[in-house]
Amino acid sequence: MDTMDAIYQRRAVKAFDPEHRISAEQEKKLLEAAIQAPTSFNIQHWRFVILRDPELRQRIRKEFGNDQAQMTDASLLILMTADTKAWAKNPERYWRDAPPEVSKMLVDWMGPFHEGREWLERDEAQRSIGMAMQTLMLAAKAMGYDTCPMIGFEIDSVGDLIGLPTDHVMGPMVAIGKGTKQSWPKPGQLSLEEVIVENGF
């Protein structure tokens, strides 16, 4: 599928075929596309928690997920998280294939840029989650799948359920699979004139 077509055709789909399965090869292709998304300093701090256990998915849906059917019916349910301290965990690996002088410069800069700035660590983690999630959804659309990004769940409870480390943050979930109903028409698209600011407010 053409990239522009994928962008315009991607919609949040709520109803999925619960019998459909995504093959291991297709799943790998989707996730390999997702990790092409950019990250600050090439830190790649997203962590994709693939919720495979049907009982776990059912529990999240019933107890913490407002009974959203896509949590159990989609072929894949991925919880987007990120390691806020990834910048401090063997950062040389993020630049191992770069020229040595480039690698040293960026690795040396990483610490002073992040250290003591927890707000920045969190912001960068959430930005990276967003870019990876959009890349994942567009890749899924290009492969003929539908998706639904979701934040309507009890974040702290789900974090406890999956054992989210204290230095990680949680973003949305993404349901991926074969949609069984068309999405609603777009409820209201702002015009470019309303969202573009030239040079300053």
SVG drawing of the C-alpha trace seen along z (x, -y; Angstrom):
<svg xmlns="http://www.w3.org/2000/svg" viewBox="-20 -35 57 54">
<polyline fill="none" stroke="black" stroke-width="0.4" points="0.0,0.0 1.2,-3.5 2.3,-5.4 -0.2,-8.2 -3.0,-5.7 -2.0,-4.1 -2.0,-7.4 -5.5,-8.4 -7.0,-4.9 -5.7,-4.2 -8.6,-4.5 -9.2,-3.3 -11.2,-0.1 -13.1,1.3 -14.4,4.6 -11.9,7.4 -12.2,11.0 -11.3,13.1 -10.5,16.1 -7.9,14.4 -4.2,15.1 -1.2,13.1 1.7,15.4 5.0,15.2 6.6,13.9 4.0,11.1 4.4,10.2 8.1,9.9 7.7,7.8 5.4,5.4 7.7,5.1 10.8,4.6 9.0,1.8 8.1,0.2 11.7,0.1 12.6,-2.0 10.9,-4.9 13.3,-7.7 14.4,-8.3 16.4,-11.0 20.1,-10.1 19.1,-6.8 18.3,-5.5 15.5,-3.2 14.0,-3.1 10.6,-1.7 9.7,1.7 6.9,3.6 5.0,5.7 3.1,8.3 0.1,9.5 -0.4,13.0 -2.0,14.9 -5.7,15.0 -6.5,15.0 -4.3,12.0 -6.0,10.1 -9.4,11.1 -8.5,9.9 -7.3,6.6 -10.4,6.2 -12.8,7.0 -11.1,5.5 -9.0,2.6 -10.0,2.0 -13.6,0.7 -14.7,4.0 -13.2,3.0 -13.7,5.9 -10.6,5.2 -8.4,6.1 -9.4,9.8 -10.6,10.0 -7.6,8.5 -5.0,10.8 -2.2,8.9 -2.4,6.6 0.8,4.6 1.3,2.5 3.7,-0.4 6.2,-1.1 9.6,-2.8 12.7,-2.7 13.4,-6.2 16.9,-5.3 17.9,-3.6 20.3,-6.5 22.5,-5.3 22.4,-1.5 25.4,-0.7 24.8,-3.7 27.7,-2.7 25.6,-0.1 23.3,-2.7 26.3,-4.1 28.4,-0.9 28.3,-1.2 29.0,-4.9 32.5,-6.4 34.4,-6.4 34.5,-10.2 30.8,-10.5 30.0,-7.7 32.1,-9.2 30.7,-12.7 27.1,-11.5 27.6,-9.0 29.5,-11.6 26.7,-14.1 23.9,-11.7 24.6,-11.8 24.8,-15.6 21.7,-16.0 19.5,-13.6 21.0,-13.4 18.8,-15.0 16.1,-15.9 13.4,-13.4 10.8,-15.4 12.9,-15.2 13.5,-11.5 9.7,-11.0 8.9,-13.3 11.5,-11.7 10.2,-8.2 6.6,-9.2 7.6,-11.0 9.4,-7.8 6.4,-5.7 4.2,-7.9 6.5,-7.7 6.9,-4.0 3.2,-3.5 2.3,-5.5 5.0,-3.6 3.5,-0.3 -0.1,-1.3 0.9,-2.5 2.9,0.6 -0.1,2.7 -2.4,0.8 0.1,1.3 0.0,5.0 -3.8,5.1 -4.5,5.0 -6.5,2.6 -5.5,1.1 -6.9,-0.6 -4.7,-2.7 -6.1,-2.7 -5.5,-4.6 -8.8,-3.8 -7.5,-1.5 -6.2,-1.7 -2.5,-2.4 -1.3,-1.7 -3.2,1.5 -2.0,2.8 1.5,1.7 1.3,3.8 -0.1,6.7 2.8,6.9 5.5,6.0 6.4,2.7 9.8,1.7 10.0,-1.5 12.3,-3.2 9.8,-2.6 6.7,-4.5 3.6,-3.2 1.9,-4.5 -1.1,-3.3 -2.0,0.2 -2.4,1.0 -4.8,3.7 -4.0,5.1 -6.0,7.6 -8.7,8.0 -11.4,5.5 -15.0,6.7 -16.8,3.4 -16.0,0.1 -14.9,-2.7 -17.2,-5.7 -16.7,-8.6 -14.3,-11.1 -16.2,-13.1 -14.6,-16.4 -11.4,-17.3 -9.9,-20.7 -8.8,-22.8 -5.2,-23.5 -5.9,-27.2 -6.8,-26.3 -3.7,-24.3 -0.9,-26.1 0.9,-29.0 3.4,-31.0 6.6,-31.9 4.9,-32.4 1.7,-33.0"/>
</svg>
